[in-house]
C-alpha cells in the first residue's frame, strides 16, 4: 500500500540503461505503463551507462529494444514516438565520483521527486551511492530501487546494505525481487486471505508437506561470468524461492500494507531451521535434450569444468506452531524438463476411510498453485466414478480447476517489472524486500553452503531435459513423498 506521504516521482533515472534487463524488461515495461496512462505523461526518464550515447542515440537504442521485445499488439507507432521523447541519456563511469556532477546537471530540477533504478555490477553499488550523494541526487525526495545481485552472502550483502543505508533510509530503499511483481505471486495472498476455505486447513494438522518448484529450460544464456560464481542456490533459492515460501507460510497480516506483510514474512524466514546434513543436494546439467532439441552440458556452455550447481533441492522446516513437522521441499534448476513455477500443498489423508471395506482407495487432496507459465489453482478432490455396482465403490481423483488466465481473459497481462517500476515511482514498498528479510534469507543460505563445504557435497550430474539428479528424487521418496511432475 502506498505510504500516504509518498509522492509520485516526476523523474526516473535508470542505471545500467543499455544492459540486458533494460532492453528486455525495463524499457518495454515503462512503455506499457506510459501507453496505458499509468505514469504521468510528463515523467522524464533518464538513462545512464558507460557507453557514450547522445539522447537521440539512446532513443534509437530504446526503439530497437521495443521493437524486439514488445508483443506485436502493444506496438502503437504514435505512442512509441511519444514515449521515446521522454527519454534522455547521460554517459557515466559510475566508478568515478566526479562524473555524477554532469549527470545531476543534465537531470536538472528534481523538486518533483526522483526514483532511481540501479541495475549494475555489484562492485559499482558503493561508488554509485557515493556519487549520487555528492551530486545532490540523494535528498529526501529521492528513492532508490536495487536490482540483484546484492552481495553473494550475508557479509557482502550487509556491506552493500550499509553503504546504501548511510545515504538512503530504509523507507526510501526498494530491494527488487522480481517474483513479487508477478501477478500470480500476489494472487497467493488473495487465495489465502480473501477466501475462508483454505486458511483453517493451512497448517500442520491438515498439511502433510509443501513443495515449491521453480524449473527452467534455459541454460547459461551467456551469463557465464555472473552465474558460475553464483549457482542455483544463490541465484534462485536465496531470493525468489524463499519469498514464495514466506508468502505461503506466513501468518495472516493484519493489513495489506508493506509493514504488516513484511513483518509476517520475516518471522517465517527467521523461523527456518538450519538445513540438516543430507537434506540438501546440488546438481549440474549435462548433455541432453530440452523440448526435443539437443543441448550441451554446463561445462560445454561454460568452456571449462566447474563445480557450480545449476540445480538444488532441499528439505526445509519452519520451526513454529503452524508448521511443526511439515517438510517444505524446494527445488530449482536450469535445463530441466519444463519451465514451471508452482507450489503444491499436499494435504493429509482423511483420518478414516469409510470406503475401504468396499475397495474404495483414497488419495489425499492436493492443491496445486501454478504460477507460470500457466496461471491456475487446481484442487485435486476425490469423487465416485459413475456406476451402479453395490459391492465396489470406485473412487477417483478429479481436478477442480480455476484457470486465472481464463477467468481474467479480458484483462491486460502485466509483466513483473511494470508493477515494480510503477510501485517505485509511486513509493509503494509492499512488493519490495526489506533488509531484515534479505539478511534472514542469506543467513539461512550461508549455513547450507557451510554444510556443502564441510561435507564436500559436489554437484551431481543430470541429463538436460530431466527433472534433475536422482538424489533429488530420493530426497522426497525416503519420506514417502514424491515430487509433483
Ligand atoms: C533471475 C535469475 O533472477 O530469475 C535467472 O538470475 C533466472 O537465472 C530468472 O533465469 C528466472 O526468472 P523468470 O521470471 O523467468 O522465472
Boltz pocket constraint, residues with backbone or C-beta under 6 A from the ligand:
constraints:
  - pocket:
      binder: B
      contacts: [[A, 216], [A, 235], [A, 236]]
      max_distance: 6.0
